[in-house]
Amino acid sequence: MKGLQQIKSEIDLFAINSNKTELEVVDALHKYYFNKAVTVEIKHYKKKTKKVAQITKDLKISHRRFYKILEDKKIAFTKYNKSSDDVEE
């Protein structure tokens, strides 16, 4: 538990120096490391070394959220139309 106490004290110090709450600091750290992980996974997606299913499983997000991230970063991806309008009976 010594490591957790050290992390908590570092967060407290940073929160005092930056005039933010501890939760805001933790939220900012979460966003930073999530974006860092997403950029690594996008590199794998561009190289086609990983599929979307594996990426979303690793990031623990839905495939729709991953496609939204791709859309926001203006990365080309294939959209599939699953509507029943195209199917003739």
Backbone as numpy.savetxt, mean C-alpha at the origin, in Angstrom:
# Nx Ny Nz CAx CAy CAz Cx Cy Cz
10.96 -6.95 25.62 10.16 -5.76 25.62 11.01 -4.49 25.62
12.29 -4.65 25.75 13.16 -3.49 25.77 13.11 -2.75 24.43
12.98 -3.48 23.35 12.91 -2.85 22.03 11.65 -2.03 21.85
10.53 -2.53 22.36 9.27 -1.80 22.24 9.30 -0.52 23.07
9.91 -0.59 24.24 10.01 0.61 25.07 10.88 1.66 24.40
11.93 1.23 23.73 12.80 2.16 23.02 12.05 2.80 21.85
11.27 2.02 21.12 10.49 2.55 20.01 9.46 3.55 20.52
8.79 3.21 21.62 7.79 4.12 22.19 8.43 5.43 22.63
9.60 5.36 23.24 10.27 6.59 23.68 10.70 7.44 22.49
11.14 6.80 21.39 11.52 7.54 20.19 10.30 8.22 19.57
9.17 7.53 19.55 7.94 8.12 19.01 7.50 9.29 19.88
7.58 9.13 21.20 7.22 10.22 22.11 8.11 11.44 21.90
9.42 11.22 21.77 10.35 12.33 21.53 10.03 13.04 20.22
9.80 12.27 19.18 9.49 12.86 17.87 8.18 13.61 17.91
7.20 13.07 18.62 5.90 13.73 18.73 6.03 15.07 19.46
6.83 15.11 20.49 7.02 16.36 21.23 7.73 17.40 20.36
8.75 16.97 19.63 9.53 17.90 18.80 8.75 18.40 17.60
7.84 17.60 17.06 7.12 17.99 15.85 5.72 18.52 16.12
5.34 18.64 17.38 4.02 19.15 17.78 2.89 18.32 17.16
3.05 17.02 17.11 2.01 16.10 16.64 1.71 15.11 17.76
0.58 14.43 17.63 0.26 13.39 18.60 0.98 12.11 18.21
1.03 11.18 19.13 1.69 9.90 18.86 0.98 9.14 17.74
-0.35 9.22 17.73 -1.11 8.53 16.69 -0.84 9.10 15.30
-0.67 10.42 15.21 -0.35 11.03 13.92 1.02 10.58 13.44
1.97 10.45 14.34 3.31 9.98 13.99 3.25 8.54 13.49
2.53 7.69 14.21 2.41 6.29 13.81 1.69 6.17 12.47
0.66 6.98 12.25 -0.06 6.97 10.99 0.84 7.40 9.83
1.66 8.43 10.06 2.59 8.88 9.03 3.62 7.80 8.70
4.10 7.10 9.73 5.05 6.01 9.50 4.40 4.87 8.72
3.14 4.57 9.06 2.42 3.52 8.34 2.26 3.88 6.86
1.88 5.10 6.58 1.72 5.54 5.19 3.04 5.47 4.43
4.12 5.90 5.08 5.43 5.90 4.44 5.86 4.48 4.05
5.76 3.56 5.00 6.21 2.20 4.73 5.26 1.45 3.80
3.96 1.78 3.82 3.02 1.17 2.89 3.33 1.63 1.47
3.57 2.93 1.28 3.90 3.44 -0.05 5.22 2.86 -0.55
6.16 2.66 0.35 7.44 2.06 -0.01 7.23 0.62 -0.50
6.39 -0.13 0.19 6.09 -1.51 -0.20 5.33 -1.55 -1.52
4.44 -0.59 -1.73 3.67 -0.54 -2.97 4.58 -0.28 -4.16
5.53 0.62 -4.03 6.42 0.92 -5.15 7.27 -0.30 -5.52
7.68 -1.07 -4.52 8.44 -2.30 -4.81 7.56 -3.29 -5.56
6.32 -3.45 -5.13 5.40 -4.38 -5.78 5.04 -3.92 -7.19
4.95 -2.62 -7.40 4.64 -2.10 -8.74 5.79 -2.40 -9.69
7.02 -2.36 -9.19 8.16 -2.72 -10.03 8.05 -4.18 -10.48
7.65 -5.06 -9.56 7.45 -6.46 -9.92 6.30 -6.61 -10.92
5.25 -5.81 -10.75 4.10 -5.86 -11.65 4.51 -5.42 -13.05
5.31 -4.36 -13.15 5.76 -3.88 -14.45 6.65 -4.90 -15.16
7.49 -5.58 -14.39 8.38 -6.59 -14.97 7.66 -7.90 -15.23
6.41 -8.00 -14.76 5.58 -9.19 -14.90 6.19 -10.40 -14.20
6.84 -10.14 -13.07 7.38 -11.24 -12.28 6.39 -11.67 -11.20
5.40 -10.83 -10.90 4.36 -11.17 -9.93 3.00 -10.85 -10.51
2.03 -11.66 -10.17 0.66 -11.42 -10.59 -0.05 -10.57 -9.55
-1.17 -10.00 -9.97 -1.94 -9.12 -9.09 -2.39 -9.87 -7.84
-2.79 -11.10 -8.00 -3.27 -11.87 -6.85 -2.18 -12.02 -5.79
-0.96 -12.28 -6.21 0.15 -12.42 -5.27 0.50 -11.08 -4.62
0.45 -10.02 -5.41 0.77 -8.69 -4.89 -0.25 -8.27 -3.83
-1.52 -8.46 -4.14 -2.56 -8.05 -3.19 -2.51 -8.90 -1.92
-2.10 -10.15 -2.07 -1.97 -11.01 -0.90 -0.80 -10.53 -0.03
0.30 -10.15 -0.65 1.46 -9.67 0.09 1.18 -8.34 0.79
0.47 -7.44 0.11 0.17 -6.13 0.68 -1.06 -6.13 1.59
-1.81 -7.23 1.55 -3.04 -7.38 2.33 -4.06 -6.29 1.98
-4.26 -6.11 0.67 -5.26 -5.17 0.18 -6.10 -5.88 -0.87
-7.21 -5.26 -1.26 -8.05 -5.85 -2.29 -7.48 -5.53 -3.66
-7.88 -6.33 -4.64 -7.41 -6.09 -6.00 -7.94 -4.77 -6.54
-9.12 -4.37 -6.13 -9.68 -3.09 -6.58 -8.85 -1.92 -6.06
-8.40 -2.03 -4.84 -7.56 -0.96 -4.28 -6.23 -0.90 -5.02
-5.67 -2.06 -5.37 -4.42 -2.08 -6.11 -4.60 -1.45 -7.48
-5.70 -1.76 -8.17 -5.95 -1.15 -9.47 -6.17 0.36 -9.34
-6.77 0.80 -8.25 -6.95 2.23 -8.00 -5.60 2.90 -7.80
-4.68 2.25 -7.11 -3.33 2.78 -6.92 -2.64 2.89 -8.27
-2.77 1.86 -9.11 -2.18 1.90 -10.45 -2.76 3.05 -11.26
-4.05 3.23 -11.15 -4.72 4.31 -11.89 -4.24 5.68 -11.40
-4.08 5.84 -10.11 -3.61 7.11 -9.55 -2.18 7.42 -9.98
-1.36 6.37 -10.10 0.03 6.56 -10.52 0.20 6.55 -12.04
-0.93 6.45 -12.75 -0.97 6.48 -14.21 -0.12 5.37 -14.83
-0.32 4.16 -14.33 0.35 2.98 -14.85 -0.66 2.18 -15.64
-0.29 1.79 -16.85 -1.22 1.08 -17.73 -1.48 -0.33 -17.20
-2.75 -0.73 -17.26 -3.14 -2.09 -16.90 -4.35 -2.45 -17.73
-4.63 -3.74 -17.82 -5.73 -4.24 -18.65 -7.00 -4.29 -17.82
-8.04 -3.69 -18.38 -9.35 -3.76 -17.73 -10.17 -4.81 -18.44
-10.79 -5.67 -17.67 -11.64 -6.71 -18.22 -13.09 -6.36 -17.96
-13.91 -6.47 -19.00 -15.33 -6.17 -18.87 -16.06 -7.47 -18.59
-16.63 -7.58 -17.41 -17.33 -8.81 -17.02 -18.84 -8.65 -17.12
-19.29 -7.63 -17.84 -20.73 -7.44 -17.94 -21.35 -8.49 -18.84
-22.62 -8.78 -18.62 -23.31 -9.82 -19.40 -23.91 -9.26 -20.67
-23.69 -7.98 -20.97 -24.22 -7.36 -22.19 -23.56 -7.94 -23.44
-22.31 -8.33 -23.33 -21.58 -8.84 -24.50 -21.94 -10.27 -24.82
-22.48 -11.01 -23.89 -22.78 -12.42 -24.10 -24.14 -12.54 -24.79
-24.14 -13.26 -25.92 -25.39 -13.48 -26.66 -25.88 -14.90 -26.39
-27.19 -15.03 -26.27 -27.76 -16.35 -25.99 -28.44 -16.91 -27.19
